[in-house]
Amino acid sequence: MNTQSNENVLDSKLSKKEQEEIKMLNSKSNKIRKDIKENDDPLNMSIKDFMRNWADSNIYIMIDLTNLINNLSKYKSHFNDIDDTNNWVSGIGKIINKIYTIFTKNYLYRFYINFIIIRIIYYSNNFLIYYKYVT
């Protein structure tokens, strides 16, 4: 039985009032879902909310990275045998995959903002050092 026939069966067993209530709840749910999606969009946030979310994301990334570093011993079995390079590759792959999931779970655009800020600081520092020696 497909979803269309399921809806027809439900519609036939519901009263008009129940059908209207379901439509009203559905429209409210859609509106709330749309509002939540718009509020989570960084382009629609205030600067204060954006900075708070950015700081919280950095904290969560640091916590996840710290937990990963503290739990590196769980990957120790992949690096016991120096001759078994396939095991090494799978161990390194698992660690890289874990790092990738840390940075991409809802924090990706915030991570890129950090990356851009670090690059600006790095290049401005290099420019100042170059400017100091040239003049």
N, CA, C and O atoms as a GROMACS GRO file, in nm:
protein
  540
    1MET      N    1   0.084  -0.119   0.000
    1MET     CA    2   0.000   0.000   0.000
    1MET      C    3   0.088   0.125   0.000
    1MET      O    4   0.173   0.140   0.088
    2ASN      N    5   0.069   0.211  -0.094
    2ASN     CA    6   0.153   0.330  -0.101
    2ASN      C    7   0.097   0.442  -0.015
    2ASN      O    8  -0.011   0.429   0.043
    3THR      N    9   0.171   0.552  -0.007
    3THR     CA   10   0.132   0.661   0.084
    3THR      C   11   0.005   0.729   0.040
    3THR      O   12  -0.071   0.777   0.124
    4GLN      N   13  -0.020   0.735  -0.092
    4GLN     CA   14  -0.142   0.800  -0.142
    4GLN      C   15  -0.265   0.724  -0.095
    4GLN      O   16  -0.362   0.785  -0.050
    5SER      N   17  -0.262   0.592  -0.105
    5SER     CA   18  -0.377   0.513  -0.060
    5SER      C   19  -0.391   0.518   0.091
    5SER      O   20  -0.502   0.514   0.143
    6ASN      N   21  -0.277   0.527   0.164
    6ASN     CA   22  -0.283   0.542   0.310
    6ASN      C   23  -0.352   0.671   0.348
    6ASN      O   24  -0.434   0.674   0.440
    7GLU      N   25  -0.320   0.779   0.276
    7GLU     CA   26  -0.384   0.907   0.304
    7GLU      C   27  -0.533   0.901   0.275
    7GLU      O   28  -0.613   0.958   0.348
    8ASN      N   29  -0.571   0.833   0.168
    8ASN     CA   30  -0.713   0.821   0.135
    8ASN      C   31  -0.788   0.744   0.242
    8ASN      O   32  -0.900   0.780   0.278
    9VAL      N   33  -0.727   0.638   0.293
    9VAL     CA   34  -0.791   0.559   0.399
    9VAL      C   35  -0.805   0.644   0.524
    9VAL      O   36  -0.910   0.643   0.589
   10LEU      N   37  -0.700   0.718   0.560
   10LEU     CA   38  -0.708   0.805   0.677
   10LEU      C   39  -0.811   0.915   0.659
   10LEU      O   40  -0.886   0.947   0.752
   11ASP      N   41  -0.816   0.973   0.540
   11ASP     CA   42  -0.913   1.080   0.514
   11ASP      C   43  -1.056   1.028   0.527
   11ASP      O   44  -1.144   1.099   0.575
   12SER      N   45  -1.079   0.907   0.483
   12SER     CA   46  -1.215   0.853   0.490
   12SER      C   47  -1.256   0.821   0.633
   12SER      O   48  -1.375   0.820   0.664
   13LYS      N   49  -1.161   0.795   0.721
   13LYS     CA   50  -1.194   0.758   0.858
   13LYS      C   51  -1.193   0.877   0.954
   13LYS      O   52  -1.237   0.864   1.068
   14LEU      N   53  -1.144   0.992   0.909
   14LEU     CA   54  -1.138   1.111   0.993
   14LEU      C   55  -1.259   1.200   0.964
   14LEU      O   56  -1.309   1.208   0.852
   15SER      N   57  -1.302   1.267   1.068
   15SER     CA   58  -1.410   1.363   1.049
   15SER      C   59  -1.353   1.489   0.984
   15SER      O   60  -1.232   1.507   0.977
   16LYS      N   61  -1.443   1.576   0.937
   16LYS     CA   62  -1.400   1.702   0.876
   16LYS      C   63  -1.321   1.786   0.974
   16LYS      O   64  -1.220   1.847   0.938
   17LYS      N   65  -1.368   1.790   1.099
   17LYS     CA   66  -1.300   1.870   1.201
   17LYS      C   67  -1.158   1.818   1.225
   17LYS      O   68  -1.064   1.896   1.239
   18GLU      N   69  -1.142   1.685   1.230
   18GLU     CA   70  -1.009   1.626   1.250
   18GLU      C   71  -0.918   1.655   1.131
   18GLU      O   72  -0.799   1.681   1.148
   19GLN      N   73  -0.975   1.649   1.010
   19GLN     CA   74  -0.896   1.680   0.891
   19GLN      C   75  -0.851   1.825   0.891
   19GLN      O   76  -0.738   1.855   0.854
   20GLU      N   77  -0.937   1.915   0.931
   20GLU     CA   78  -0.902   2.057   0.939
   20GLU      C   79  -0.794   2.082   1.044
   20GLU      O   80  -0.703   2.161   1.023
   21GLU      N   81  -0.806   2.012   1.158
   21GLU     CA   82  -0.704   2.026   1.262
   21GLU      C   83  -0.569   1.975   1.215
   21GLU      O   84  -0.466   2.036   1.245
   22ILE      N   85  -0.569   1.865   1.142
   22ILE     CA   86  -0.443   1.811   1.089
   22ILE      C   87  -0.381   1.908   0.989
   22ILE      O   88  -0.260   1.930   0.990
   23LYS      N   89  -0.463   1.968   0.902
   23LYS     CA   90  -0.412   2.065   0.806
   23LYS      C   91  -0.356   2.187   0.878
   23LYS      O   92  -0.252   2.240   0.839
   24MET      N   93  -0.427   2.233   0.985
   24MET     CA   94  -0.379   2.348   1.060
   24MET      C   95  -0.246   2.316   1.128
   24MET      O   96  -0.153   2.398   1.125
   25LEU      N   97  -0.236   2.198   1.190
   25LEU     CA   98  -0.110   2.158   1.255
   25LEU      C   99   0.002   2.144   1.153
   25LEU      O  100   0.116   2.181   1.181
   26ASN      N  101  -0.030   2.091   1.037
   26ASN     CA  102   0.071   2.076   0.932
   26ASN      C  103   0.121   2.212   0.886
   26ASN      O  104   0.242   2.229   0.868
   27SER      N  105   0.032   2.308   0.866
   27SER     CA  106   0.075   2.441   0.822
   27SER      C  107   0.157   2.510   0.930
   27SER      O  108   0.255   2.578   0.900
   28LYS      N  109   0.118   2.495   1.057
   28LYS     CA  110   0.197   2.553   1.166
   28LYS      C  111   0.334   2.489   1.175
   28LYS      O  112   0.435   2.557   1.195
   29SER      N  113   0.338   2.357   1.159
   29SER     CA  114   0.466   2.286   1.164
   29SER      C  115   0.557   2.331   1.051
   29SER      O  116   0.676   2.351   1.072
   30ASN      N  117   0.502   2.347   0.932
   30ASN     CA  118   0.582   2.393   0.819
   30ASN      C  119   0.635   2.534   0.842
   30ASN      O  120   0.750   2.563   0.809
   31LYS      N  121   0.553   2.621   0.897
   31LYS     CA  122   0.595   2.758   0.925
   31LYS      C  123   0.707   2.760   1.030
   31LYS      O  124   0.806   2.831   1.013
   32ILE      N  125   0.691   2.682   1.136
   32ILE     CA  126   0.794   2.676   1.240
   32ILE      C  127   0.924   2.619   1.184
   32ILE      O  128   1.032   2.671   1.214
   33ARG      N  129   0.915   2.514   1.102
   33ARG     CA  130   1.034   2.455   1.042
   33ARG      C  131   1.105   2.556   0.952
   33ARG      O  132   1.228   2.563   0.952
   34LYS      N  133   1.028   2.633   0.876
   34LYS     CA  134   1.086   2.735   0.790
   34LYS      C  135   1.154   2.844   0.873
   34LYS      O  136   1.262   2.890   0.838
   35ASP      N  137   1.089   2.887   0.983
   35ASP     CA  138   1.148   2.989   1.070
   35ASP      C  139   1.278   2.940   1.133
   35ASP      O  140   1.375   3.015   1.142
   36ILE      N  141   1.279   2.815   1.177
   36ILE     CA  142   1.400   2.759   1.238
   36ILE      C  143   1.512   2.754   1.135
   36ILE      O  144   1.627   2.787   1.166
   37LYS      N  145   1.480   2.713   1.014
   37LYS     CA  146   1.582   2.706   0.909
   37LYS      C  147   1.638   2.844   0.878
   37LYS      O  148   1.758   2.860   0.858
   38GLU      N  149   1.550   2.946   0.873
   38GLU     CA  150   1.596   3.081   0.847
   38GLU      C  151   1.679   3.136   0.961
   38GLU      O  152   1.774   3.210   0.939
   39ASN      N  153   1.644   3.100   1.085
   39ASN     CA  154   1.720   3.149   1.201
   39ASN      C  155   1.858   3.086   1.209
   39ASN      O  156   1.951   3.147   1.262
   40ASP      N  157   1.873   2.964   1.157
   40ASP     CA  158   2.003   2.897   1.160
   40ASP      C  159   2.094   2.942   1.047
   40ASP      O  160   2.214   2.912   1.049
   41ASP      N  161   2.041   3.011   0.950
   41ASP     CA  162   2.122   3.059   0.840
   41ASP      C  163   2.210   3.173   0.887
   41ASP      O  164   2.159   3.272   0.941
   42PRO      N  165   2.341   3.163   0.870
   42PRO     CA  166   2.431   3.268   0.920
   42PRO      C  167   2.406   3.404   0.856
   42PRO      O  168   2.440   3.507   0.915
   43LEU      N  169   2.349   3.407   0.737
   43LEU     CA  170   2.322   3.535   0.673
   43LEU      C  171   2.204   3.608   0.737
   43LEU      O  172   2.191   3.729   0.723
   44ASN      N  173   2.119   3.534   0.808
   44ASN     CA  174   2.003   3.594   0.873
   44ASN      C  175   2.025   3.621   1.022
   44ASN      O  176   1.935   3.669   1.089
   45MET      N  177   2.143   3.590   1.072
   45MET     CA  178   2.170   3.609   1.215
   45MET      C  179   2.223   3.750   1.241
   45MET      O  180   2.281   3.814   1.154
   46SER      N  181   2.200   3.794   1.361
   46SER     CA  182   2.265   3.919   1.402
   46SER      C  183   2.412   3.889   1.426
   46SER      O  184   2.452   3.773   1.439
   47ILE      N  185   2.492   3.992   1.431
   47ILE     CA  186   2.636   3.972   1.453
   47ILE      C  187   2.661   3.908   1.588
   47ILE      O  188   2.747   3.821   1.602
   48LYS      N  189   2.585   3.950   1.688
   48LYS     CA  190   2.601   3.895   1.822
   48LYS      C  191   2.569   3.745   1.823
   48LYS      O  192   2.644   3.667   1.881
   49ASP      N  193   2.458   3.705   1.760
   49ASP     CA  194   2.423   3.563   1.755
   49ASP      C  195   2.524   3.484   1.674
   49ASP      O  196   2.561   3.372   1.711
   50PHE      N  197   2.570   3.543   1.564
   50PHE     CA  198   2.669   3.475   1.481
   50PHE      C  199   2.797   3.452   1.559
   50PHE      O  200   2.854   3.342   1.555
   51MET      N  201   2.844   3.555   1.630
   51MET     CA  202   2.967   3.541   1.708
   51MET      C  203   2.950   3.440   1.822
   51MET      O  204   3.042   3.364   1.852
   52ARG      N  205   2.832   3.439   1.885
   52ARG     CA  206   2.807   3.342   1.991
   52ARG      C  207   2.810   3.199   1.935
   52ARG      O  208   2.871   3.110   1.993
   53ASN      N  209   2.743   3.178   1.821
   53ASN     CA  210   2.745   3.045   1.759
   53ASN      C  211   2.885   3.007   1.712
   53ASN      O  212   2.925   2.891   1.722
   54TRP      N  213   2.958   3.105   1.662
   54TRP     CA  214   3.095   3.079   1.618
   54TRP      C  215   3.183   3.038   1.736
   54TRP      O  216   3.262   2.944   1.725
   55ALA      N  217   3.170   3.109   1.848
   55ALA     CA  218   3.249   3.076   1.967
   55ALA      C  219   3.209   2.939   2.022
   55ALA      O  220   3.295   2.860   2.060
   56ASP      N  221   3.079   2.912   2.026
   56ASP     CA  222   3.033   2.781   2.074
   56ASP      C  223   3.085   2.669   1.985
   56ASP      O  224   3.126   2.564   2.034
   57SER      N  225   3.083   2.692   1.855
   57SER     CA  226   3.133   2.590   1.762
   57SER      C  227   3.282   2.565   1.784
   57SER      O  228   3.326   2.450   1.780
   58ASN      N  229   3.358   2.671   1.806
   58ASN     CA  230   3.501   2.654   1.833
   58ASN      C  231   3.523   2.574   1.960
   58ASN      O  232   3.613   2.490   1.966
   59ILE      N  233   3.442   2.599   2.060
   59ILE     CA  234   3.454   2.523   2.185
   59ILE      C  235   3.425   2.376   2.159
   59ILE      O  236   3.498   2.289   2.206
   60TYR      N  237   3.316   2.348   2.084
   60TYR     CA  238   3.282   2.208   2.056
   60TYR      C  239   3.388   2.139   1.972
   60TYR      O  240   3.418   2.022   1.992
   61ILE      N  241   3.445   2.212   1.876
   61ILE     CA  242   3.551   2.153   1.795
   61ILE      C  243   3.672   2.120   1.882
   61ILE      O  244   3.730   2.013   1.870
   62MET      N  245   3.709   2.212   1.972
   62MET     CA  246   3.824   2.186   2.059
   62MET      C  247   3.797   2.069   2.153
   62MET      O  248   3.885   1.988   2.178
   63ILE      N  249   3.675   2.060   2.205
   63ILE     CA  250   3.640   1.947   2.293
   63ILE      C  251   3.649   1.817   2.215
   63ILE      O  252   3.706   1.719   2.264
   64ASP      N  253   3.592   1.814   2.094
   64ASP     CA  254   3.597   1.691   2.013
   64ASP      C  255   3.740   1.654   1.976
   64ASP      O  256   3.776   1.536   1.979
   65LEU      N  257   3.822   1.754   1.940
   65LEU     CA  258   3.962   1.723   1.907
   65LEU      C  259   4.039   1.674   2.029
   65LEU      O  260   4.122   1.584   2.018
   66THR      N  261   4.012   1.734   2.144
   66THR     CA  262   4.077   1.689   2.267
   66THR      C  263   4.038   1.546   2.301
   66THR      O  264   4.122   1.465   2.340
   67ASN      N  265   3.909   1.515   2.285
   67ASN     CA  266   3.863   1.378   2.309
   67ASN      C  267   3.927   1.281   2.211
   67ASN      O  268   3.963   1.169   2.249
   68LEU      N  269   3.942   1.322   2.085
   68LEU     CA  270   4.007   1.237   1.987
   68LEU      C  271   4.152   1.210   2.026
   68LEU      O  272   4.198   1.096   2.021
   69ILE      N  273   4.224   1.314   2.065
   69ILE     CA  274   4.365   1.298   2.104
   69ILE      C  275   4.376   1.212   2.228
   69ILE      O  276   4.466   1.128   2.238
   70ASN      N  277   4.286   1.231   2.323
   70ASN     CA  278   4.290   1.149   2.445
   70ASN      C  279   4.257   1.003   2.417
   70ASN      O  280   4.301   0.915   2.490
   71ASN      N  281   4.179   0.978   2.312
   71ASN     CA  282   4.138   0.841   2.281
   71ASN      C  283   4.217   0.781   2.164
   71ASN      O  284   4.171   0.685   2.102
   72LEU      N  285   4.332   0.837   2.133
   72LEU     CA  286   4.413   0.781   2.025
   72LEU      C  287   4.463   0.641   2.057
   72LEU      O  288   4.499   0.565   1.967
   73SER      N  289   4.466   0.606   2.183
   73SER     CA  290   4.511   0.472   2.221
   73SER      C  291   4.417   0.364   2.166
   73SER      O  292   4.457   0.249   2.154
   74LYS      N  293   4.295   0.401   2.133
   74LYS     CA  294   4.203   0.301   2.077
   74LYS      C  295   4.242   0.264   1.934
   74LYS      O  296   4.198   0.162   1.883
   75TYR      N  297   4.325   0.347   1.870
   75TYR     CA  298   4.375   0.316   1.736
   75TYR      C  299   4.513   0.251   1.740
   75TYR      O  300   4.575   0.229   1.636
   76LYS      N  301   4.562   0.221   1.860
   76LYS     CA  302   4.696   0.166   1.878
   76LYS      C  303   4.714   0.033   1.807
   76LYS      O  304   4.823   0.002   1.759
   77SER      N  305   4.609  -0.047   1.798
   77SER     CA  306   4.620  -0.179   1.736
   77SER      C  307   4.653  -0.169   1.587
   77SER      O  308   4.705  -0.265   1.530
   78HIS      N  309   4.624  -0.056   1.524
   78HIS     CA  310   4.655  -0.040   1.382
   78HIS      C  311   4.803  -0.015   1.357
   78HIS      O  312   4.851  -0.032   1.245
   79PHE      N  313   4.876   0.025   1.460
   79PHE     CA  314   5.016   0.065   1.440
   79PHE      C  315   5.115  -0.024   1.516
   79PHE      O  316   5.231   0.014   1.532
   80ASN      N  317   5.070  -0.141   1.563
   80ASN     CA  318   5.158  -0.231   1.638
   80ASN      C  319   5.262  -0.298   1.548
   80ASN      O  320   5.378  -0.307   1.585
   81ASP      N  321   5.221  -0.345   1.433
   81ASP     CA  322   5.311  -0.418   1.344
   81ASP      C  323   5.366  -0.322   1.238
   81ASP      O  324   5.290  -0.267   1.157
   82ILE      N  325   5.497  -0.302   1.239
   82ILE     CA  326   5.559  -0.206   1.147
   82ILE      C  327   5.555  -0.256   1.003
   82ILE      O  328   5.561  -0.176   0.910
   83ASP      N  329   5.546  -0.388   0.982
   83ASP     CA  330   5.547  -0.443   0.847
   83ASP      C  331   5.408  -0.447   0.783
   83ASP      O  332   5.397  -0.463   0.661
   84ASP      N  333   5.304  -0.433   0.862
   84ASP     CA  334   5.168  -0.443   0.809
   84ASP      C  335   5.117  -0.304   0.769
   84ASP      O  336   5.048  -0.237   0.846
   85THR      N  337   5.154  -0.262   0.648
   85THR     CA  338   5.118  -0.127   0.604
   85THR      C  339   4.970  -0.113   0.575
   85THR      O  340   4.916  -0.002   0.587
   86ASN      N  341   4.900  -0.219   0.538
   86ASN     CA  342   4.756  -0.211   0.517
   86ASN      C  343   4.685  -0.171   0.645
   86ASN      O  344   4.588  -0.094   0.644
   87ASN      N  345   4.733  -0.224   0.756
   87ASN     CA  346   4.674  -0.190   0.885
   87ASN      C  347   4.702  -0.043   0.919
   87ASN      O  348   4.618   0.025   0.977
   88TRP      N  349   4.820   0.004   0.884
   88TRP     CA  350   4.854   0.145   0.906
   88TRP      C  351   4.761   0.236   0.828
   88TRP      O  352   4.707   0.333   0.880
   89VAL      N  353   4.743   0.201   0.700
   89VAL     CA  354   4.658   0.283   0.614
   89VAL      C  355   4.516   0.288   0.668
   89VAL      O  356   4.454   0.395   0.668
   90SER      N  357   4.463   0.175   0.713
   90SER     CA  358   4.327   0.176   0.766
   90SER      C  359   4.320   0.257   0.896
   90SER      O  360   4.221   0.326   0.921
   91GLY      N  361   4.425   0.250   0.979
   91GLY     CA  362   4.428   0.329   1.102
   91GLY      C  363   4.434   0.479   1.075
   91GLY      O  364   4.362   0.557   1.137
   92ILE      N  365   4.520   0.518   0.982
   92ILE     CA  366   4.530   0.659   0.945
   92ILE      C  367   4.400   0.705   0.882
   92ILE      O  368   4.355   0.816   0.906
   93GLY      N  369   4.340   0.619   0.800
   93GLY     CA  370   4.212   0.653   0.737
   93GLY      C  371   4.102   0.675   0.840
   93GLY      O  372   4.022   0.767   0.826
   94LYS      N  373   4.099   0.590   0.943
   94LYS     CA  374   3.998   0.607   1.047
   94LYS      C  375   4.019   0.737   1.126
   94LYS      O  376   3.923   0.805   1.161
   95ILE      N  377   4.144   0.769   1.154
   95ILE     CA  378   4.173   0.894   1.227
   95ILE      C  379   4.136   1.015   1.143
   95ILE      O  380   4.075   1.109   1.194
   96ILE      N  381   4.172   1.013   1.015
   96ILE     CA  382   4.138   1.125   0.926
   96ILE      C  383   3.987   1.137   0.911
   96ILE      O  384   3.933   1.248   0.909
   97ASN      N  385   3.919   1.023   0.900
   97ASN     CA  386   3.773   1.026   0.890
   97ASN      C  387   3.710   1.085   1.016
   97ASN      O  388   3.613   1.161   1.008
   98LYS      N  389   3.765   1.050   1.131
   98LYS     CA  390   3.714   1.106   1.258
   98LYS      C  391   3.736   1.257   1.263
   98LYS      O  392   3.647   1.332   1.304
   99ILE      N  393   3.854   1.302   1.221
   99ILE     CA  394   3.882   1.447   1.218
   99ILE      C  395   3.787   1.516   1.120
   99ILE      O  396   3.735   1.624   1.149
  100TYR      N  397   3.764   1.454   1.005
  100TYR     CA  398   3.672   1.511   0.906
  100TYR      C  399   3.532   1.524   0.963
  100TYR      O  400   3.466   1.626   0.943
  101THR      N  401   3.485   1.422   1.034
  101THR     CA  402   3.350   1.429   1.091
  101THR      C  403   3.342   1.535   1.200
  101THR      O  404   3.238   1.597   1.218
  102ILE      N  405   3.451   1.556   1.273
  102ILE     CA  406   3.451   1.660   1.377
  102ILE      C  407   3.431   1.797   1.313
  102ILE      O  408   3.354   1.878   1.364
  103PHE      N  409   3.500   1.823   1.203
  103PHE     CA  410   3.493   1.955   1.142
  103PHE      C  411   3.369   1.976   1.056
  103PHE      O  412   3.330   2.090   1.032
  104THR      N  413   3.307   1.870   1.010
  104THR     CA  414   3.194   1.888   0.919
  104THR      C  415   3.059   1.873   0.986
  104THR      O  416   2.958   1.899   0.920
  105LYS      N  417   3.050   1.834   1.110
  105LYS     CA  418   2.918   1.819   1.169
  105LYS      C  419   2.869   1.954   1.220
  105LYS      O  420   2.897   1.994   1.334
  106ASN      N  421   2.797   2.022   1.137
  106ASN     CA  422   2.733   2.151   1.168
  106ASN      C  423   2.832   2.264   1.197
  106ASN      O  424   2.790   2.372   1.236
  107TYR      N  425   2.960   2.242   1.179
  107TYR     CA  426   3.057   2.345   1.212
  107TYR      C  427   3.136   2.389   1.090
  107TYR      O  428   3.228   2.471   1.104
  108LEU      N  429   3.104   2.339   0.974
  108LEU     CA  430   3.192   2.357   0.860
  108LEU      C  431   3.211   2.503   0.822
  108LEU      O  432   3.325   2.547   0.806
  109TYR      N  433   3.103   2.579   0.809
  109TYR     CA  434   3.121   2.718   0.769
  109TYR      C  435   3.191   2.796   0.879
  109TYR      O  436   3.262   2.892   0.849
  110ARG      N  437   3.172   2.758   1.003
  110ARG     CA  438   3.240   2.827   1.113
  110ARG      C  439   3.389   2.794   1.112
  110ARG      O  440   3.472   2.879   1.144
  111PHE      N  441   3.421   2.672   1.074
  111PHE     CA  442   3.561   2.633   1.062
  111PHE      C  443   3.628   2.713   0.951
  111PHE      O  444   3.743   2.756   0.966
  112TYR      N  445   3.558   2.732   0.840
  112TYR     CA  446   3.616   2.810   0.731
  112TYR      C  447   3.638   2.955   0.772
  112TYR      O  448   3.733   3.019   0.727
  113ILE      N  449   3.551   3.007   0.855
  113ILE     CA  450   3.571   3.144   0.905
  113ILE      C  451   3.699   3.150   0.987
  113ILE      O  452   3.777   3.244   0.973
  114ASN      N  453   3.721   3.051   1.073
  114ASN     CA  454   3.847   3.045   1.149
  114ASN      C  455   3.966   3.039   1.055
  114ASN      O  456   4.066   3.107   1.075
  115PHE      N  457   3.955   2.957   0.954
  115PHE     CA  458   4.064   2.941   0.858
  115PHE      C  459   4.094   3.074   0.789
  115PHE      O  460   4.211   3.109   0.773
  116ILE      N  461   3.992   3.146   0.749
  116ILE     CA  462   4.011   3.274   0.683
  116ILE      C  463   4.075   3.375   0.779
  116ILE      O  464   4.165   3.448   0.739
  117ILE      N  465   4.029   3.379   0.903
  117ILE     CA  466   4.085   3.472   1.001
  117ILE      C  467   4.232   3.441   1.026
  117ILE      O  468   4.315   3.532   1.035
  118ILE      N  469   4.265   3.314   1.039
  118ILE     CA  470   4.405   3.275   1.062
  118ILE      C  471   4.491   3.315   0.943
  118ILE      O  472   4.603   3.363   0.960
  119ARG      N  473   4.440   3.295   0.822
  119ARG     CA  474   4.517   3.334   0.703
  119ARG      C  475   4.536   3.485   0.696
  119ARG      O  476   4.644   3.532   0.660
  120ILE      N  477   4.434   3.561   0.730
  120ILE     CA  478   4.448   3.707   0.729
  120ILE      C  479   4.554   3.750   0.829
  120ILE      O  480   4.638   3.834   0.798
  121ILE      N  481   4.550   3.693   0.947
  121ILE     CA  482   4.651   3.728   1.050
  121ILE      C  483   4.790   3.688   1.002
  121ILE      O  484   4.885   3.765   1.017
  122TYR      N  485   4.802   3.570   0.944
  122TYR     CA  486   4.931   3.522   0.897
  122TYR      C  487   4.987   3.615   0.788
  122TYR      O  488   5.103   3.656   0.795
  123TYR      N  489   4.906   3.645   0.688
  123TYR     CA  490   4.954   3.729   0.578
  123TYR      C  491   4.978   3.873   0.621
  123TYR      O  492   5.070   3.938   0.572
  124SER      N  493   4.896   3.923   0.710
  124SER     CA  494   4.920   4.060   0.757
  124SER      C  495   5.049   4.066   0.838
  124SER      O  496   5.124   4.164   0.831
  125ASN      N  497   5.076   3.961   0.916
  125ASN     CA  498   5.200   3.955   0.992
  125ASN      C  499   5.320   3.947   0.898
  125ASN      O  500   5.420   4.015   0.919
  126ASN      N  501   5.310   3.865   0.794
  126ASN     CA  502   5.418   3.856   0.696
  126ASN      C  503   5.439   3.989   0.624
  126ASN      O  504   5.552   4.028   0.596
  127PHE      N  505   5.330   4.057   0.592
  127PHE     CA  506   5.340   4.186   0.527
  127PHE      C  507   5.410   4.287   0.618
  127PHE      O  508   5.494   4.364   0.572
  128LEU      N  509   5.376   4.286   0.747
  128LEU     CA  510   5.440   4.380   0.840
  128LEU      C  511   5.589   4.352   0.855
  128LEU      O  512   5.670   4.444   0.863
  129ILE      N  513   5.624   4.225   0.859
  129ILE     CA  514   5.766   4.189   0.869
  129ILE      C  515   5.839   4.232   0.742
  129ILE      O  516   5.949   4.288   0.749
  130TYR      N  517   5.779   4.208   0.626
  130TYR     CA  518   5.840   4.248   0.500
  130TYR      C  519   5.852   4.401   0.492
  130TYR      O  520   5.955   4.453   0.451
  131TYR      N  521   5.749   4.469   0.531
  131TYR     CA  522   5.748   4.616   0.529
  131TYR      C  523   5.853   4.674   0.621
  131TYR      O  524   5.915   4.776   0.591
  132LYS      N  525   5.874   4.607   0.735
  132LYS     CA  526   5.973   4.653   0.832
  132LYS      C  527   6.114   4.647   0.773
  132LYS      O  528   6.194   4.739   0.794
  133TYR      N  529   6.145   4.538   0.698
  133TYR     CA  530   6.280   4.524   0.645
  133TYR      C  531   6.300   4.603   0.517
  133TYR      O  532   6.413   4.636   0.484
  134VAL      N  533   6.197   4.633   0.446
  134VAL     CA  534   6.210   4.707   0.321
  134VAL      C  535   6.232   4.856   0.349
  134VAL      O  536   6.309   4.921   0.278
  135THR      N  537   6.167   4.909   0.450
  135THR     CA  538   6.178   5.052   0.476
  135THR      C  539   6.287   5.086   0.571
  135THR      O  540   6.307   5.204   0.602
   0.00000   0.00000   0.00000
